[in-house]
Each structure stands twice: as C-alpha cells, then as structure tokens.
Amino acid sequence: LGVKPRLMRRPSQYHALTPRQQHYNTLIARRRAAVETTFATWKRRMGLTRARYIGLAKVTGQILLTAMAFNLRRAAAITA
C-alpha cells in the first residue's frame, strides 16, 4: 500500500544507535518537525492541552476552531 513505519529509534542502556539508525532518525525528524510544532503550538499558545467539552461533536468543533485560528495567525504572520 506504500505505507512505511516512520518510528524513530532510541538507544537503550546497553546498545547505542548504529550510524545507519542515526541517519534514519535525522530523515524522520525533518518530516515530524512540521507536524510536531503545529501540535505544540496548539497546546502551548492556544490551550488545547485538554478538551473543554464532552462529546465527540463538540470536541471536534473545538479542534476545528483551534486549527482555523492557527491558520489565520500563520496567514497574518506570513503576509505582514
């Protein structure tokens, strides 16, 4: 299906990462950074650490509003 696992490898207490695993982690980190920073901004700046509402529809609405606010803020920063 073209789907590949993109899990970063971690060293254990007894085994260090091989150079190939370290290179693999750097390749994955580039892709993950864009997504992880978005969620970090949602949590840190927009207070989305916990859902405010009960029910899937209301929580979905909360997340959609957060995403819209995030995109408007990015658009304002890019155009300014």
PDB file with SEQRES, HELIX, SHEET and CRYST1 records, atoms N, CA, C and O in Angstrom:
SEQRES   1 A   80  LEU GLY VAL LYS PRO ARG LEU MET ARG ARG PRO SER GLN          
SEQRES   2 A   80  TYR HIS ALA LEU THR PRO ARG GLN GLN HIS TYR ASN THR          
SEQRES   3 A   80  LEU ILE ALA ARG ARG ARG ALA ALA VAL GLU THR THR PHE          
SEQRES   4 A   80  ALA THR TRP LYS ARG ARG MET GLY LEU THR ARG ALA ARG          
SEQRES   5 A   80  TYR ILE GLY LEU ALA LYS VAL THR GLY GLN ILE LEU LEU          
SEQRES   6 A   80  THR ALA MET ALA PHE ASN LEU ARG ARG ALA ALA ALA ILE          
SEQRES   7 A   80  THR ALA                                                      
HELIX    1 AA1 PRO A   19  ARG A   44  1                                  26    
HELIX    2 AA2 LEU A   56  THR A   79  1                                  24    
CRYST1    1.000    1.000    1.000  90.00  90.00  90.00 P 1           1          
ATOM      1  N   LEU A   1       0.811  -1.208   0.000  1.00  0.00           N  
ATOM      2  CA  LEU A   1       0.000   0.000   0.000  1.00  0.00           C  
ATOM      3  C   LEU A   1       0.849   1.265   0.000  1.00  0.00           C  
ATOM      4  O   LEU A   1       0.312   2.369  -0.095  1.00  0.00           O  
ATOM      5  N   GLY A   2       2.150   1.121   0.104  1.00  0.00           N  
ATOM      6  CA  GLY A   2       3.025   2.281   0.123  1.00  0.00           C  
ATOM      7  C   GLY A   2       3.158   2.935   1.487  1.00  0.00           C  
ATOM      8  O   GLY A   2       3.686   4.042   1.587  1.00  0.00           O  
ATOM      9  N   VAL A   3       2.695   2.282   2.529  1.00  0.00           N  
ATOM     10  CA  VAL A   3       2.784   2.835   3.877  1.00  0.00           C  
ATOM     11  C   VAL A   3       4.010   2.242   4.553  1.00  0.00           C  
ATOM     12  O   VAL A   3       4.206   1.026   4.549  1.00  0.00           O  
ATOM     13  N   LYS A   4       4.838   3.114   5.139  1.00  0.00           N  
ATOM     14  CA  LYS A   4       6.039   2.654   5.823  1.00  0.00           C  
ATOM     15  C   LYS A   4       6.007   3.153   7.260  1.00  0.00           C  
ATOM     16  O   LYS A   4       5.524   4.255   7.519  1.00  0.00           O  
ATOM     17  N   PRO A   5       6.510   2.366   8.190  1.00  0.00           N  
ATOM     18  CA  PRO A   5       6.577   2.848   9.567  1.00  0.00           C  
ATOM     19  C   PRO A   5       7.647   3.925   9.695  1.00  0.00           C  
ATOM     20  O   PRO A   5       8.771   3.748   9.224  1.00  0.00           O  
ATOM     21  N   ARG A   6       7.307   5.013  10.315  1.00  0.00           N  
ATOM     22  CA  ARG A   6       8.247   6.121  10.490  1.00  0.00           C  
ATOM     23  C   ARG A   6       8.500   6.363  11.970  1.00  0.00           C  
ATOM     24  O   ARG A   6       8.326   7.476  12.467  1.00  0.00           O  
ATOM     25  N   LEU A   7       8.907   5.321  12.661  1.00  0.00           N  
ATOM     26  CA  LEU A   7       9.183   5.429  14.084  1.00  0.00           C  
ATOM     27  C   LEU A   7      10.670   5.680  14.290  1.00  0.00           C  
ATOM     28  O   LEU A   7      11.516   5.026  13.681  1.00  0.00           O  
ATOM     29  N   MET A   8      10.970   6.635  15.159  1.00  0.00           N  
ATOM     30  CA  MET A   8      12.366   6.912  15.460  1.00  0.00           C  
ATOM     31  C   MET A   8      12.905   5.848  16.407  1.00  0.00           C  
ATOM     32  O   MET A   8      12.191   5.360  17.283  1.00  0.00           O  
ATOM     33  N   ARG A   9      14.154   5.501  16.222  1.00  0.00           N  
ATOM     34  CA  ARG A   9      14.803   4.510  17.067  1.00  0.00           C  
ATOM     35  C   ARG A   9      15.449   5.215  18.250  1.00  0.00           C  
ATOM     36  O   ARG A   9      15.942   6.336  18.125  1.00  0.00           O  
ATOM     37  N   ARG A  10      15.443   4.549  19.394  1.00  0.00           N  
ATOM     38  CA  ARG A  10      16.068   5.104  20.584  1.00  0.00           C  
ATOM     39  C   ARG A  10      17.141   4.145  21.083  1.00  0.00           C  
ATOM     40  O   ARG A  10      16.975   2.927  21.010  1.00  0.00           O  
ATOM     41  N   PRO A  11      18.238   4.696  21.588  1.00  0.00           N  
ATOM     42  CA  PRO A  11      19.251   3.802  22.153  1.00  0.00           C  
ATOM     43  C   PRO A  11      18.770   3.262  23.491  1.00  0.00           C  
ATOM     44  O   PRO A  11      18.016   3.919  24.208  1.00  0.00           O  
ATOM     45  N   SER A  12      19.217   2.060  23.813  1.00  0.00           N  
ATOM     46  CA  SER A  12      18.897   1.506  25.116  1.00  0.00           C  
ATOM     47  C   SER A  12      20.082   1.731  26.045  1.00  0.00           C  
ATOM     48  O   SER A  12      21.089   2.319  25.651  1.00  0.00           O  
ATOM     49  N   GLN A  13      19.958   1.274  27.240  1.00  0.00           N  
ATOM     50  CA  GLN A  13      21.021   1.451  28.214  1.00  0.00           C  
ATOM     51  C   GLN A  13      22.281   0.687  27.800  1.00  0.00           C  
ATOM     52  O   GLN A  13      23.395   1.091  28.131  1.00  0.00           O  
ATOM     53  N   TYR A  14      22.098  -0.406  27.083  1.00  0.00           N  
ATOM     54  CA  TYR A  14      23.217  -1.277  26.751  1.00  0.00           C  
ATOM     55  C   TYR A  14      23.644  -1.225  25.290  1.00  0.00           C  
ATOM     56  O   TYR A  14      24.731  -1.693  24.951  1.00  0.00           O  
ATOM     57  N   HIS A  15      22.805  -0.663  24.414  1.00  0.00           N  
ATOM     58  CA  HIS A  15      23.114  -0.650  22.990  1.00  0.00           C  
ATOM     59  C   HIS A  15      22.950   0.765  22.441  1.00  0.00           C  
ATOM     60  O   HIS A  15      21.883   1.367  22.558  1.00  0.00           O  
ATOM     61  N   ALA A  16      24.000   1.278  21.851  1.00  0.00           N  
ATOM     62  CA  ALA A  16      23.936   2.591  21.199  1.00  0.00           C  
ATOM     63  C   ALA A  16      23.332   2.428  19.803  1.00  0.00           C  
ATOM     64  O   ALA A  16      23.227   1.319  19.279  1.00  0.00           O  
ATOM     65  N   LEU A  17      22.943   3.547  19.220  1.00  0.00           N  
ATOM     66  CA  LEU A  17      22.417   3.503  17.858  1.00  0.00           C  
ATOM     67  C   LEU A  17      23.562   3.342  16.869  1.00  0.00           C  
ATOM     68  O   LEU A  17      24.657   3.869  17.067  1.00  0.00           O  
ATOM     69  N   THR A  18      23.293   2.617  15.822  1.00  0.00           N  
ATOM     70  CA  THR A  18      24.278   2.488  14.746  1.00  0.00           C  
ATOM     71  C   THR A  18      24.245   3.764  13.905  1.00  0.00           C  
ATOM     72  O   THR A  18      23.261   4.502  13.960  1.00  0.00           O  
ATOM     73  N   PRO A  19      25.285   4.039  13.136  1.00  0.00           N  
ATOM     74  CA  PRO A  19      25.255   5.228  12.269  1.00  0.00           C  
ATOM     75  C   PRO A  19      24.073   5.212  11.293  1.00  0.00           C  
ATOM     76  O   PRO A  19      23.514   6.261  10.974  1.00  0.00           O  
ATOM     77  N   ARG A  20      23.700   4.035  10.828  1.00  0.00           N  
ATOM     78  CA  ARG A  20      22.558   3.931   9.912  1.00  0.00           C  
ATOM     79  C   ARG A  20      21.266   4.323  10.618  1.00  0.00           C  
ATOM     80  O   ARG A  20      20.433   5.016  10.034  1.00  0.00           O  
ATOM     81  N   GLN A  21      21.085   3.893  11.867  1.00  0.00           N  
ATOM     82  CA  GLN A  21      19.892   4.260  12.628  1.00  0.00           C  
ATOM     83  C   GLN A  21      19.875   5.750  12.936  1.00  0.00           C  
ATOM     84  O   GLN A  21      18.811   6.369  12.916  1.00  0.00           O  
ATOM     85  N   GLN A  22      21.038   6.341  13.222  1.00  0.00           N  
ATOM     86  CA  GLN A  22      21.101   7.781  13.467  1.00  0.00           C  
ATOM     87  C   GLN A  22      20.720   8.564  12.221  1.00  0.00           C  
ATOM     88  O   GLN A  22      20.002   9.560  12.306  1.00  0.00           O  
ATOM     89  N   HIS A  23      21.193   8.120  11.072  1.00  0.00           N  
ATOM     90  CA  HIS A  23      20.838   8.779   9.807  1.00  0.00           C  
ATOM     91  C   HIS A  23      19.338   8.649   9.537  1.00  0.00           C  
ATOM     92  O   HIS A  23      18.690   9.600   9.100  1.00  0.00           O  
ATOM     93  N   TYR A  24      18.805   7.471   9.800  1.00  0.00           N  
ATOM     94  CA  TYR A  24      17.363   7.235   9.634  1.00  0.00           C  
ATOM     95  C   TYR A  24      16.556   8.180  10.526  1.00  0.00           C  
ATOM     96  O   TYR A  24      15.540   8.724  10.094  1.00  0.00           O  
ATOM     97  N   ASN A  25      17.003   8.375  11.765  1.00  0.00           N  
ATOM     98  CA  ASN A  25      16.310   9.280  12.679  1.00  0.00           C  
ATOM     99  C   ASN A  25      16.336  10.718  12.186  1.00  0.00           C  
ATOM    100  O   ASN A  25      15.344  11.433  12.331  1.00  0.00           O  
ATOM    101  N   THR A  26      17.451  11.159  11.604  1.00  0.00           N  
ATOM    102  CA  THR A  26      17.503  12.532  11.107  1.00  0.00           C  
ATOM    103  C   THR A  26      16.562  12.728   9.918  1.00  0.00           C  
ATOM    104  O   THR A  26      15.969  13.796   9.765  1.00  0.00           O  
ATOM    105  N   LEU A  27      16.425  11.701   9.080  1.00  0.00           N  
ATOM    106  CA  LEU A  27      15.495  11.803   7.958  1.00  0.00           C  
ATOM    107  C   LEU A  27      14.048  11.877   8.440  1.00  0.00           C  
ATOM    108  O   LEU A  27      13.243  12.630   7.891  1.00  0.00           O  
ATOM    109  N   ILE A  28      13.724  11.105   9.453  1.00  0.00           N  
ATOM    110  CA  ILE A  28      12.372  11.115  10.006  1.00  0.00           C  
ATOM    111  C   ILE A  28      12.094  12.431  10.718  1.00  0.00           C  
ATOM    112  O   ILE A  28      10.981  12.953  10.650  1.00  0.00           O  
ATOM    113  N   ALA A  29      13.103  12.969  11.402  1.00  0.00           N  
ATOM    114  CA  ALA A  29      12.921  14.180  12.198  1.00  0.00           C  
ATOM    115  C   ALA A  29      12.499  15.365  11.335  1.00  0.00           C  
ATOM    116  O   ALA A  29      11.725  16.209  11.785  1.00  0.00           O  
ATOM    117  N   ARG A  30      12.986  15.437  10.128  1.00  0.00           N  
ATOM    118  CA  ARG A  30      12.600  16.542   9.237  1.00  0.00           C  
ATOM    119  C   ARG A  30      11.100  16.534   8.966  1.00  0.00           C  
ATOM    120  O   ARG A  30      10.449  17.579   8.989  1.00  0.00           O  
ATOM    121  N   ARG A  31      10.567  15.366   8.714  1.00  0.00           N  
ATOM    122  CA  ARG A  31       9.145  15.243   8.401  1.00  0.00           C  
ATOM    123  C   ARG A  31       8.293  15.487   9.647  1.00  0.00           C  
ATOM    124  O   ARG A  31       7.260  16.155   9.585  1.00  0.00           O  
ATOM    125  N   ARG A  32       8.738  14.940  10.771  1.00  0.00           N  
ATOM    126  CA  ARG A  32       7.969  15.042  12.010  1.00  0.00           C  
ATOM    127  C   ARG A  32       7.964  16.457  12.566  1.00  0.00           C  
ATOM    128  O   ARG A  32       7.002  16.851  13.224  1.00  0.00           O  
ATOM    129  N   ALA A  33       9.014  17.230  12.318  1.00  0.00           N  
ATOM    130  CA  ALA A  33       9.139  18.551  12.930  1.00  0.00           C  
ATOM    131  C   ALA A  33       7.974  19.457  12.554  1.00  0.00           C  
ATOM    132  O   ALA A  33       7.477  20.201  13.400  1.00  0.00           O  
ATOM    133  N   ALA A  34       7.534  19.407  11.310  1.00  0.00           N  
ATOM    134  CA  ALA A  34       6.443  20.275  10.872  1.00  0.00           C  
ATOM    135  C   ALA A  34       5.148  19.942  11.611  1.00  0.00           C  
ATOM    136  O   ALA A  34       4.403  20.841  12.002  1.00  0.00           O  
ATOM    137  N   VAL A  35       4.886  18.674  11.798  1.00  0.00           N  
ATOM    138  CA  VAL A  35       3.653  18.249  12.462  1.00  0.00           C  
ATOM    139  C   VAL A  35       3.744  18.482  13.964  1.00  0.00           C  
ATOM    140  O   VAL A  35       2.801  18.982  14.578  1.00  0.00           O  
ATOM    141  N   GLU A  36       4.872  18.122  14.552  1.00  0.00           N  
ATOM    142  CA  GLU A  36       5.022  18.236  15.998  1.00  0.00           C  
ATOM    143  C   GLU A  36       4.961  19.690  16.453  1.00  0.00           C  
ATOM    144  O   GLU A  36       4.389  19.977  17.504  1.00  0.00           O  
ATOM    145  N   THR A  37       5.539  20.618  15.682  1.00  0.00           N  
ATOM    146  CA  THR A  37       5.499  22.024  16.083  1.00  0.00           C  
ATOM    147  C   THR A  37       4.085  22.580  16.017  1.00  0.00           C  
ATOM    148  O   THR A  37       3.716  23.441  16.815  1.00  0.00           O  
ATOM    149  N   THR A  38       3.297  22.093  15.074  1.00  0.00           N  
ATOM    150  CA  THR A  38       1.901  22.537  14.994  1.00  0.00           C  
ATOM    151  C   THR A  38       1.140  22.128  16.242  1.00  0.00           C  
ATOM    152  O   THR A  38       0.449  22.948  16.845  1.00  0.00           O  
ATOM    153  N   PHE A  39       1.261  20.864  16.635  1.00  0.00           N  
ATOM    154  CA  PHE A  39       0.562  20.413  17.829  1.00  0.00           C  
ATOM    155  C   PHE A  39       1.106  21.070  19.085  1.00  0.00           C  
ATOM    156  O   PHE A  39       0.348  21.327  20.021  1.00  0.00           O  
ATOM    157  N   ALA A  40       2.395  21.347  19.126  1.00  0.00           N  
ATOM    158  CA  ALA A  40       2.968  22.035  20.281  1.00  0.00           C  
ATOM    159  C   ALA A  40       2.413  23.450  20.405  1.00  0.00           C  
ATOM    160  O   ALA A  40       2.157  23.923  21.512  1.00  0.00           O  
ATOM    161  N   THR A  41       2.227  24.125  19.276  1.00  0.00           N  
ATOM    162  CA  THR A  41       1.648  25.465  19.298  1.00  0.00           C  
ATOM    163  C   THR A  41       0.201  25.417  19.754  1.00  0.00           C  
ATOM    164  O   THR A  41      -0.235  26.278  20.519  1.00  0.00           O  
ATOM    165  N   TRP A  42      -0.537  24.438  19.303  1.00  0.00           N  
ATOM    166  CA  TRP A  42      -1.925  24.284  19.749  1.00  0.00           C  
ATOM    167  C   TRP A  42      -1.978  24.124  21.255  1.00  0.00           C  
ATOM    168  O   TRP A  42      -2.828  24.716  21.920  1.00  0.00           O  
ATOM    169  N   LYS A  43      -1.072  23.324  21.793  1.00  0.00           N  
ATOM    170  CA  LYS A  43      -1.094  23.065  23.226  1.00  0.00           C  
ATOM    171  C   LYS A  43      -0.583  24.258  24.019  1.00  0.00           C  
ATOM    172  O   LYS A  43      -1.208  24.658  25.001  1.00  0.00           O  
ATOM    173  N   ARG A  44       0.542  24.832  23.611  1.00  0.00           N  
ATOM    174  CA  ARG A  44       1.186  25.869  24.396  1.00  0.00           C  
ATOM    175  C   ARG A  44       0.482  27.216  24.257  1.00  0.00           C  
ATOM    176  O   ARG A  44       0.166  27.841  25.269  1.00  0.00           O  
ATOM    177  N   ARG A  45       0.233  27.671  23.060  1.00  0.00           N  
ATOM    178  CA  ARG A  45      -0.330  29.006  22.851  1.00  0.00           C  
ATOM    179  C   ARG A  45      -1.850  29.053  22.888  1.00  0.00           C  
ATOM    180  O   ARG A  45      -2.436  30.055  23.297  1.00  0.00           O  
ATOM    181  N   MET A  46      -2.485  27.972  22.463  1.00  0.00           N  
ATOM    182  CA  MET A  46      -3.939  28.009  22.325  1.00  0.00           C  
ATOM    183  C   MET A  46      -4.660  27.175  23.367  1.00  0.00           C  
ATOM    184  O   MET A  46      -5.878  27.015  23.294  1.00  0.00           O  
ATOM    185  N   GLY A  47      -3.937  26.647  24.325  1.00  0.00           N  
ATOM    186  CA  GLY A  47      -4.552  25.977  25.457  1.00  0.00           C  
ATOM    187  C   GLY A  47      -5.290  24.696  25.128  1.00  0.00           C  
ATOM    188  O   GLY A  47      -6.290  24.380  25.773  1.00  0.00           O  
ATOM    189  N   LEU A  48      -4.826  23.958  24.151  1.00  0.00           N  
ATOM    190  CA  LEU A  48      -5.519  22.735  23.762  1.00  0.00           C  
ATOM    191  C   LEU A  48      -4.876  21.512  24.428  1.00  0.00           C  
ATOM    192  O   LEU A  48      -4.668  20.481  23.787  1.00  0.00           O  
ATOM    193  N   THR A  49      -4.571  21.640  25.703  1.00  0.00           N  
ATOM    194  CA  THR A  49      -3.986  20.505  26.406  1.00  0.00           C  
ATOM    195  C   THR A  49      -5.050  19.501  26.807  1.00  0.00           C  
ATOM    196  O   THR A  49      -4.763  18.320  27.003  1.00  0.00           O  
ATOM    197  N   ARG A  50      -6.266  19.972  26.926  1.00  0.00           N  
ATOM    198  CA  ARG A  50      -7.354  19.103  27.353  1.00  0.00           C  
ATOM    199  C   ARG A  50      -8.644  19.571  26.668  1.00  0.00           C  
ATOM    200  O   ARG A  50      -8.819  20.765  26.423  1.00  0.00           O  
ATOM    201  N   ALA A  51      -9.524  18.652  26.369  1.00  0.00           N  
ATOM    202  CA  ALA A  51     -10.790  19.015  25.728  1.00  0.00           C  
ATOM    203  C   ALA A  51     -11.692  19.721  26.736  1.00  0.00           C  
ATOM    204  O   ALA A  51     -11.795  19.296  27.886  1.00  0.00           O  
ATOM    205  N   ARG A  52     -12.337  20.789  26.307  1.00  0.00           N  
ATOM    206  CA  ARG A  52     -13.209  21.541  27.189  1.00  0.00           C  
ATOM    207  C   ARG A  52     -14.613  20.989  27.253  1.00  0.00           C  
ATOM    208  O   ARG A  52     -15.355  21.252  28.199  1.00  0.00           O  
ATOM    209  N   TYR A  53     -14.970  20.232  26.255  1.00  0.00           N  
ATOM    210  CA  TYR A  53     -16.352  19.794  26.133  1.00  0.00           C  
ATOM    211  C   TYR A  53     -16.451  18.281  26.245  1.00  0.00           C  
ATOM    212  O   TYR A  53     -15.453  17.567  26.151  1.00  0.00           O  
ATOM    213  N   ILE A  54     -17.667  17.812  26.447  1.00  0.00           N  
ATOM    214  CA  ILE A  54     -17.945  16.385  26.467  1.00  0.00           C  
ATOM    215  C   ILE A  54     -18.735  16.060  25.212  1.00  0.00           C  
ATOM    216  O   ILE A  54     -19.722  16.728  24.902  1.00  0.00           O  
ATOM    217  N   GLY A  55     -18.307  15.049  24.498  1.00  0.00           N  
ATOM    218  CA  GLY A  55     -18.989  14.653  23.267  1.00  0.00           C  
ATOM    219  C   GLY A  55     -18.089  14.868  22.071  1.00  0.00           C  
ATOM    220  O   GLY A  55     -17.366  15.860  21.983  1.00  0.00           O  
ATOM    221  N   LEU A  56     -18.147  13.929  21.163  1.00  0.00           N  
ATOM    222  CA  LEU A  56     -17.269  13.958  20.003  1.00  0.00           C  
ATOM    223  C   LEU A  56     -17.530  15.156  19.097  1.00  0.00           C  
ATOM    224  O   LEU A  56     -16.589  15.753  18.574  1.00  0.00           O  
ATOM    225  N   ALA A  57     -18.776  15.505  18.912  1.00  0.00           N  
ATOM    226  CA  ALA A  57     -19.095  16.622  18.015  1.00  0.00           C  
ATOM    227  C   ALA A  57     -18.566  17.942  18.570  1.00  0.00           C  
ATOM    228  O   ALA A  57     -18.020  18.754  17.824  1.00  0.00           O  
ATOM    229  N   LYS A  58     -18.725  18.159  19.868  1.00  0.00           N  
ATOM    230  CA  LYS A  58     -18.259  19.410  20.465  1.00  0.00           C  
ATOM    231  C   LYS A  58     -16.738  19.495  20.484  1.00  0.00           C  
ATOM    232  O   LYS A  58     -16.171  20.557  20.227  1.00  0.00           O  
ATOM    233  N   VAL A  59     -16.075  18.383  20.786  1.00  0.00           N  
ATOM    234  CA  VAL A  59     -14.611  18.376  20.798  1.00  0.00           C  
ATOM    235  C   VAL A  59     -14.078  18.561  19.381  1.00  0.00           C  
ATOM    236  O   VAL A  59     -13.067  19.235  19.183  1.00  0.00           O  
ATOM    237  N   THR A  60     -14.746  17.970  18.399  1.00  0.00           N  
ATOM    238  CA  THR A  60     -14.354  18.168  17.006  1.00  0.00           C  
ATOM    239  C   THR A  60     -14.471  19.639  16.624  1.00  0.00           C  
ATOM    240  O   THR A  60     -13.595  20.177  15.947  1.00  0.00           O  
ATOM    241  N   GLY A  61     -15.530  20.279  17.048  1.00  0.00           N  
ATOM    242  CA  GLY A  61     -15.694  21.708  16.795  1.00  0.00           C  
ATOM    243  C   GLY A  61     -14.609  22.531  17.454  1.00  0.00           C  
ATOM    244  O   GLY A  61     -14.112  23.487  16.860  1.00  0.00           O  
ATOM    245  N   GLN A  62     -14.230  22.176  18.675  1.00  0.00           N  
ATOM    246  CA  GLN A  62     -13.167  22.889  19.373  1.00  0.00           C  
ATOM    247  C   GLN A  62     -11.841  22.766  18.620  1.00  0.00           C  
ATOM    248  O   GLN A  62     -11.103  23.742  18.488  1.00  0.00           O  
ATOM    249  N   ILE A  63     -11.551  21.585  18.138  1.00  0.00           N  
ATOM    250  CA  ILE A  63     -10.292  21.377  17.417  1.00  0.00           C  
ATOM    251  C   ILE A  63     -10.313  22.103  16.075  1.00  0.00           C  
ATOM    252  O   ILE A  63      -9.302  22.665  15.653  1.00  0.00           O  
ATOM    253  N   LEU A  64     -11.464  22.091  15.407  1.00  0.00           N  
ATOM    254  CA  LEU A  64     -11.568  22.821  14.136  1.00  0.00           C  
ATOM    255  C   LEU A  64     -11.384  24.319  14.332  1.00  0.00           C  
ATOM    256  O   LEU A  64     -10.714  24.971  13.532  1.00  0.00           O  
ATOM    257  N   LEU A  65     -11.968  24.863  15.379  1.00  0.00           N  
ATOM    258  CA  LEU A  65     -11.789  26.291  15.652  1.00  0.00           C  
ATOM    259  C   LEU A  65     -10.336  26.613  15.991  1.00  0.00           C  
ATOM    260  O   LEU A  65      -9.817  27.657  15.596  1.00  0.00           O  
ATOM    261  N   THR A  66      -9.690  25.717  16.718  1.00  0.00           N  
ATOM    262  CA  THR A  66      -8.279  25.917  17.028  1.00  0.00           C  
ATOM    263  C   THR A  66      -7.439  25.883  15.758  1.00  0.00           C  
ATOM    264  O   THR A  66      -6.533  26.699  15.590  1.00  0.00           O  
ATOM    265  N   ALA A  67      -7.733  24.949  14.871  1.00  0.00           N  
ATOM    266  CA  ALA A  67      -6.995  24.858  13.615  1.00  0.00           C  
ATOM    267  C   ALA A  67      -7.216  26.100  12.749  1.00  0.00           C  
ATOM    268  O   ALA A  67      -6.285  26.593  12.112  1.00  0.00           O  
ATOM    269  N   MET A  68      -8.451  26.598  12.730  1.00  0.00           N  
ATOM    270  CA  MET A  68      -8.717  27.816  11.953  1.00  0.00           C  
ATOM    271  C   MET A  68      -7.980  29.012  12.535  1.00  0.00           C  
ATOM    272  O   MET A  68      -7.414  29.815  11.792  1.00  0.00           O  
ATOM    273  N   ALA A  69      -7.983  29.138  13.855  1.00  0.00           N  
ATOM    274  CA  ALA A  69      -7.261  30.245  14.495  1.00  0.00           C  
ATOM    275  C   ALA A  69      -5.764  30.143  14.222  1.00  0.00           C  
ATOM    276  O   ALA A  69      -5.103  31.150  13.969  1.00  0.00           O  
ATOM    277  N   PHE A  70      -5.240  28.937  14.275  1.00  0.00           N  
ATOM    278  CA  PHE A  70      -3.819  28.724  13.992  1.00  0.00           C  
ATOM    279  C   PHE A  70      -3.487  29.129  12.561  1.00  0.00           C  
ATOM    280  O   PHE A  70      -2.483  29.800  12.323  1.00  0.00           O  
ATOM    281  N   ASN A  71      -4.325  28.725  11.608  1.00  0.00           N  
ATOM    282  CA  ASN A  71      -4.073  29.067  10.202  1.00  0.00           C  
ATOM    283  C   ASN A  71      -4.221  30.558   9.947  1.00  0.00           C  
ATOM    284  O   ASN A  71      -3.461  31.126   9.162  1.00  0.00           O  
ATOM    285  N   LEU A  72      -5.181  31.199  10.593  1.00  0.00           N  
ATOM    286  CA  LEU A  72      -5.308  32.658  10.435  1.00  0.00           C  
ATOM    287  C   LEU A  72      -4.099  33.385  11.013  1.00  0.00           C  
ATOM    288  O   LEU A  72      -3.622  34.363  10.437  1.00  0.00           O  
ATOM    289  N   ARG A  73      -3.609  32.907  12.146  1.00  0.00           N  
ATOM    290  CA  ARG A  73      -2.426  33.519  12.748  1.00  0.00           C  
ATOM    291  C   ARG A  73      -1.209  33.349  11.839  1.00  0.00           C  
ATOM    292  O   ARG A  73      -0.415  34.275  11.674  1.00  0.00           O  
ATOM    293  N   ARG A  74      -1.068  32.153  11.249  1.00  0.00           N  
ATOM    294  CA  ARG A  74       0.050  31.927  10.321  1.00  0.00           C  
ATOM    295  C   ARG A  74      -0.083  32.803   9.076  1.00  0.00           C  
ATOM    296  O   ARG A  74       0.904  33.358   8.595  1.00  0.00           O  
ATOM    297  N   ALA A  75      -1.301  32.924   8.559  1.00  0.00           N  
ATOM    298  CA  ALA A  75      -1.504  33.752   7.362  1.00  0.00           C  
ATOM    299  C   ALA A  75      -1.172  35.216   7.653  1.00  0.00           C  
ATOM    300  O   ALA A  75      -0.573  35.901   6.823  1.00  0.00           O  
ATOM    301  N   ALA A  76      -1.565  35.689   8.838  1.00  0.00           N  
ATOM    302  CA  ALA A  76      -1.258  37.069   9.206  1.00  0.00           C  
ATOM    303  C   ALA A  76       0.239  37.279   9.364  1.00  0.00           C  
ATOM    304  O   ALA A  76       0.757  38.334   8.995  1.00  0.00           O  
ATOM    305  N   ALA A  77       0.938  36.295   9.904  1.00  0.00           N  
ATOM    306  CA  ALA A  77       2.384  36.415  10.070  1.00  0.00           C  
ATOM    307  C   ALA A  77       3.113  36.361   8.739  1.00  0.00           C  
ATOM    308  O   ALA A  77       4.131  37.029   8.560  1.00  0.00           O  
ATOM    309  N   ILE A  78       2.601  35.571   7.805  1.00  0.00           N  
ATOM    310  CA  ILE A  78       3.250  35.455   6.502  1.00  0.00           C  
ATOM    311  C   ILE A  78       3.043  36.713   5.672  1.00  0.00           C  
ATOM    312  O   ILE A  78       3.974  37.163   5.004  1.00  0.00           O  
ATOM    313  N   THR A  79       1.856  37.288   5.697  1.00  0.00           N  
ATOM    314  CA  THR A  79       1.556  38.448   4.859  1.00  0.00           C  
ATOM    315  C   THR A  79       2.076  39.747   5.465  1.00  0.00           C  
ATOM    316  O   THR A  79       2.259  40.728   4.745  1.00  0.00           O  
ATOM    317  N   ALA A  80       2.314  39.772   6.760  1.00  0.00           N  
ATOM    318  CA  ALA A  80       2.768  41.011   7.404  1.00  0.00           C  
ATOM    319  C   ALA A  80       4.236  41.248   7.223  1.00  0.00           C  
ATOM    320  O   ALA A  80       4.764  42.249   7.708  1.00  0.00           O  
TER     321      ALA A  80                                                      
END                                                                             
